Structures are given as C-alpha cells and as structure tokens.
Amino acid sequence: MLLSNRPIFASTDLDEVRDEVAKVFCPHRLDLAGDDVPLSARFNSVQFGSVRVSYLDYGSDVRIEPGDLGTFFLFMLPLAGRSLIRGGDKEIVSTPSTAALPSPERHLDMRWAAGCPQLLVKFERTAMERSLEQMLGEPLDRPIIFDLGVDMAAGWARAWRGMVDLIVREAEHDDGLAVQPLAVAHLENALITSLLTMQPSNYLERLSAPRPPALPKVVRRAMEFIEGHAHLPLTTDDVARAVAVSGRSLQEGFRAHLGLTPMAYLRQVRLTRVHEELAAGDPARATVTTVAARWGFLHQGRFAALYRRRFGQSPSETLRFAPGG
C-alpha cells in the first residue's frame, strides 16, 4: 500500500469516509454500488508543495459523483482493477494502463470496482492555468479541457509516473526532498508542464505552434536574472515573467542564441554553484548529496555524470581535495 506512513483514515463507516475524503478534495456523493463486498476504505495522502499525492481504496464497489471539481485537476490511476469514469460527455474505462484526467468544469461521475485502489494526484486549477498563460504569453480565453484518458504506455507518461513515484518514496523521509524548496519546485513544474505539453487538450495545438524567439538582449537579461536567482525555485515561466516575454518565446530565444533551454542554462549555473561550494567545503561537515539537493539535483547518478563531464572529476573528489579536507 502506497504512503502507508501518511494515513488520513481507515474506516468502514460510509458517512465518515465521505466526509474525510471531502476535506481533501470536495463535497461529493458516495454510495455503495454492490452488496457482496463491505466498505473497507483506506486513505493515505501527502502534500508536496502545491501538489497533493494520495492513495485511496474503498475496498468495495462504490459510485462517486463529485459533479464539477471546480478548483482542481485530478489525475487518477488505478493500481489494480478498473473504474468507469464519466467526464462531461466522455466516458472511459480506467485501468493501470489508462489513467483518467477529468477537467474541473466537466461533470464527473465514477464507479470504482472493488479491488481498485488508486493513485491520485491533485493540482490546483490556478497553478495549472497560470503556467499555461505564461507558456502562451497571453490570458486564457477558455477553460483547459484535457482528453479524459491518459495512455500510461506513452514514454512521457512513464516518466511522469516516475516523478510521482519519487514523491511517494520521499514522503517516507521527514528530511527528504520535501524540505528542499528547489527540489519541490522542480518536480511541481515538471509535472504540470508535462501534462500541458504532452497530454492532448484544447490548448495543445496552440502550444505547439511556432513562436518568434526572444531577442538577444532579452536572452542576456534572462541569463543575468537566472544567475542572480539560481538559489530560488525558478521555472522557465518565472524567468520569462521577469523579462516580460512568453515562456515559449524565451525557450526559442535561448535555443536560437545559446543552443540550450533556460532550464539547461540554470542547471549549468547551479552546477557551478555546487562546484564552488564543494571546493570550499569541509568533508567532515558537508556531503555531496546534501549540497546537490540544496541546488536542485535530485538524481545522484545523473548529477554525478553531469558534474564529471563539466569539471573533469567526481563531486566527491572535489570535496575531498577542498581546503578543509
């Protein structure tokens, strides 16, 4: 069972289950839909920045009708079994190979079969809309409507699930990534951006349309902003907002004039900061893992490879030969 160290409740009382789930999500109708298996619900949940990841299992056939979600998007992936999901005029059978992503303004009505525990990822609607507006460089003219079904066999979806699994693993540690602001912001932004740029929606075509690249002077201002704020949980949207262009234009400008993305440039700056910190560090007090995480590097294997390619030695070698070593 996922997030077993983050329990919200375990209950066989229908009213209690409905009320406790509503506190995290929204008021909804909840009815038993079968007579064979009694209700035996378990709900575990963790907040990770503005994203909430949950495990929910009713243990029996249930009908769930939230209506319009209103203020949030909800990614739902059965870990076993199947569920019937109706979102507006669309309907899918959701299984471990097909997640559901209902949109806030589409009436949601579901039936989860017994033996269908689900991994749920909740995104605040305002965060999703704000990110899309910055990517487009203009206000939204209609609500975001994603395709209801998400193909979990797609490469991007497998990578996306991997990021969620990382959050679940880190939730087991009070001193893990959840207390590293750069790491939290990196994962939040990556989860939202991946959904917006990869999952079919009524905005995907506009997002995919070519954009004129930002001018060289704008790119230079963006580079200076990144260098001065690399210790903060920056996203491409944050940088674009600081230099008054759209996220897409900034991306194209960096590619045209530097041959890399704004986030790749930020990674280079942070690698340099890690190198400087390790080179001046005390091996008795500092660790490579702690320093790397503080600068937003979450995967130690990839970080070590990037570091060696950039500086010609491993991070541990830099620390070992530091003045305090």
Buried (B, 14 or more C-beta within 10 A) or exposed (E): EBBEEBEBBEBEEBEEBBBBBEEBBBEBEBEBBEEEBEBBBBBBBBBBBBBBBBBBBBBBBBBBBBEBBEEBBBBBBBBEBBBBBBBBEBEBEBBBEBBBBBBBBBBBBBBBBBBBBBBBBBBBBEBBBBBBBBBBBEEEEEEBBBBBBBBBEEEBBEEBBEBBEBBBEBBEEEEBBBEBBBBBBBBBBBBBBBBBBBBBBEBBEBBEEEBEBBBEEBBBBBBEBBEEBBBEBBBBBBBBBBBEBBBBBBBBBBBBBBEEBBBEBBBBBBBBBBBEBBBEBEBEEBBBEEBBBBBBBBEEEEBBEBBEEBBEEBBBBBBBEBEEB
